[in-house]
Amino acid sequence: MRSVVVLGGGIVGLTMARELRGRGVEVELLESRRIGTGATAASTGILTPPQHTRTPFYQLRTLAWHSWPQFADDLAIETGIDVGYRRCGGIDIRERTMRNPQREVRKLRNSGGRVEVLTGAEIRQLLPQMVRTPEAGLRVEMEARIDPLATIEALRQSCLASGVRIREDLGPIRIEPQGAAGIHLAGRQDLQLEQPSEHRKVVLAAGWESATAALAVPPSPLPLEPVPGEAIALDIEAPPHLVHFNVDLSGFRDASGNRSIYSWIPAPDGSSWLGNSVASGHRNGVDPRNAVEPTREGHQELVEVALSMFGPGVENRITDHRAGIRPKATRHGGPLLGMWPGRPQLWVATGHYRAGLLVGPATATMVVDSMLDGTEIPEEFCVPV
Ligand SMILES: Cc1cc2nc3c(=O)[nH]c(=O)nc-3n(C[C@H](O)[C@H](O)[C@H](O)COP(=O)(O)OP(=O)(O)OC[C@H]3O[C@@H](n4cnc5c(N)ncnc54)[C@H](O)[C@@H]3O)c2cc1C
């Protein structure tokens, strides 16, 4: 294969482009807005290790978890940018953990690191900024975080340095069928897109908008749902570990199954992030296509979450508010990866939902292995016919 076009400049598209270029393929990355304006830039960079390897998705998550330190080191060597990978560990003070810490310890026995029960007093000593008084909790060694913005910048620089051609601000690009098994690209008239051919394949990595981009290509639509999410930044000193907790928010529907679980996250600059809301695509009638900007409702929800953690006055300590739309694959099994059924020129890498930062780089390797060497992708990830 001589050349590949990648659509989308989030973590998935950028890691695809870098991986392909690293294997000697000419790559052009087309971005309808600017690199890093999608879900990746809104995310809070939590890398959660899987607790088992019983399904292909959890096997992929395990591979991804173990690959991240090397991936971060490689990017630092290539670009001089520290992408903020820190194995900071986590503290779990969710209600069910407090009710039965030993059961949660058993669940994490294969996590590969230490898991210890902490008393309420020990937790309060570790987290003096918190007004809660948990009775007990767990400290879990195997949790990590990265800096999403630094990661995007490092990937962009790595791609450019290796010769990936990046074109931004192109407006939406559509994929249309051509004949029984071909495709072509369509967009604004002035784009002058070089068309796919037997030697020039296309990878669709446009996040939640991938379904729209390929709406005309059968079998359509791609089973993908937009799930808006928001997070805030606070000028509160970073906790030493990620902190996971419950909040019972009576005024907010939990339509997408966040199970009232939120996280307090050490931000790369030493302050804190708090997230992540998981709105239903149609929460209160909000069209998800308009929800890329932070919403008033998202703000209210996260202020209530912050009040439950830090007490009155916390509203005045919010320094940033970000929003993004996660691409959720609606068929069971994990992200949508591999060749589009019956269209060998078109490949897909999307549907990473809440784990794109964790598994994005590993999925890029999996898809590129399949494109270049014919390695089989587990059926669970394939686009259903
Ligand atoms: C608030 C929030 C917190 C999160 N926290 C975490 C976390 O802690 N850990 C984790 O692992 N994941 C997290 N996620 C999920 C993660 O952000 C996503 O899974 C991941 O970013 C998806 O990456 P992507 O490259 O597929 O999509 P995106 O980052 O959305 O990138 C897609 C890109 O494609 C472009 N595009 C769209 N249409 C076209 C087109 N037709 N042609 C060309 N380009 C196009 C867009 O402009 C965009 O730049 C979070 C998400 C949110 C919203």
The ligand as an ORCA input file, in Angstrom:
! r2SCAN-3c Opt
* xyz 0 1
  C     -15.514     15.033     29.453
  C     -14.815     13.815     28.895
  C     -13.899     13.133     29.685
  C     -13.243     12.003     29.195
  N     -12.307     11.399     29.979
  C     -11.641     10.312     29.499
  C     -10.625      9.721     30.300
  O     -10.372     10.160     31.425
  N      -9.962      8.641     29.780
  C     -10.229      8.130     28.539
  O      -9.595      7.151     28.123
  N     -11.187      8.699     27.743
  C     -11.892      9.772     28.203
  N     -12.862     10.360     27.441
  C     -13.204      9.722     26.146
  C     -12.210     10.133     25.071
  O     -12.094     11.531     25.080
  C     -12.677      9.637     23.690
  O     -12.900      8.237     23.733
  C     -11.606      9.913     22.616
  O     -11.129     11.232     22.726
  C     -12.144      9.678     21.212
  O     -11.121     10.046     20.304
  P     -11.369     10.189     18.743
  O     -10.075     10.497     18.109
  O     -12.154      9.019     18.275
  O     -12.396     11.425     18.618
  P     -12.151     13.003     18.725
  O     -11.125     13.349     19.731
  O     -13.520     13.594     18.893
  O     -11.550     13.387     17.299
  C     -12.307     13.319     16.118
  C     -11.832     14.412     15.182
  O     -12.437     14.225     13.907
  C     -12.773     15.494     13.364
  N     -13.817     15.269     12.356
  C     -15.138     15.104     12.555
  N     -15.772     14.864     11.380
  C     -14.812     14.869     10.425
  C     -14.830     14.655      9.023
  N     -15.976     14.380      8.362
  N     -13.668     14.725      8.324
  C     -12.499     14.999      8.980
  N     -12.423     15.215     10.318
  C     -13.570     15.135     11.030
  C     -13.223     16.286     14.571
  O     -13.141     17.681     14.315
  C     -12.229     15.809     15.634
  O     -11.085     16.626     15.689
  C     -13.528     11.508     27.884
  C     -14.432     12.211     27.083
  C     -15.083     13.348     27.570
  C     -16.049     14.094     26.680
*
